[in-house]
Amino acid sequence: MINSQDIKNGVCIRMDGRLYFVIEFLHVKPGKGNTIMRVKFKDVVDGRVLERRFNIGEKLEDVRVERRPYQFLYKEGDDYIFMNQETYEQVPIAHDLITGVDYLKDGFICDVVSDASTDTILFAELPTKVELAVAYTEPGLKGDTATNTLKPAKLETGAEIRVPLFINEGEIIRVDTRDGSYCERVR
């Protein structure tokens, strides 16, 4: 159990039979009345965000989670097979439990978050930025760099994003896995 005033970002809480991660918290002391904690939670399963208020001293059930590096090996049906970097054990993870799955390439190292008490995998997340090769895009014209115009490009993983006009086929670019946006060209 954890007291409501001990809530911090990244803490995992079990409420109403579901697991939630704290993404934001605020300690509020109104002019009159008791101090409260205003907390924003993100549901582990479906990603919904909800906001709750707690009185100071209220008890909450915390869940101990572990983050471990796993390497992506291959895809088998709807599951993705990952290997634990410490024990070399292979585990399947469902498609919908992986954040940024469109940018997942063989050999990538991901953080796999699991419930320490039951060893169930909650989700896997790619690094925030990954480097991928451009598999296909229309060639850019010389001198077309004056404006911030974007064109579609297909990456080596099959994902489609929008890139600046000066990016050509075969170039390596850095992509933000949270929203699929182009970051920069890798030299």
Phi, psi and omega in degrees: 000149181229143176281149183298330180285349179267006181291134177225165176298137178092352178289140179257130184236144173255118176227138176053033178078007180238158179259137180227142172259140177281123178253341180199142177217153181216128178271114186246126176243097180289167181303317174224151184106183183276157175288140180232162173249123175259120189234137172254129181246151172241126179293131182294321186283305186250358174080005178295146177251132177225156182243136179225158174243142179228142172285152178295135180093354179289139183269136177232151179271112179267154182240130179277122180245152178237138175251125180227147177281130176234146179256132178284129181257301183197170179255136179227102184068234177269354182262152175247130184265123179243153178242129176294128183289340183265316185256350182063021176280139180260132181228141175273140177233132182293152182306315186283354178266000183252121177276133181075031186297334180295340184252017182275127182236151179307132177093351180294143176263126181239156173270123178253123182258126181227154176286120185293330183282325182249353183059027175272139181281126180273310177193167176233140179229137177286163172301157182300320180233134179233156179256125181225154178271147176276117182278320179208136170200155176295143179293143178276149179271147180296132180090001181270038183247005185285330183251168178269045180282142181244154178229156179286147177218141177259129182270170181296339179274352181100350180286147177249131176226177177251132183233161176296161185296335184280354179281132181242169178300142176088348180283152178264128179234159177260130184239138175278120185282345181288319183232000177074027182265151177288135179255302182194167175271140179265128181277000000 
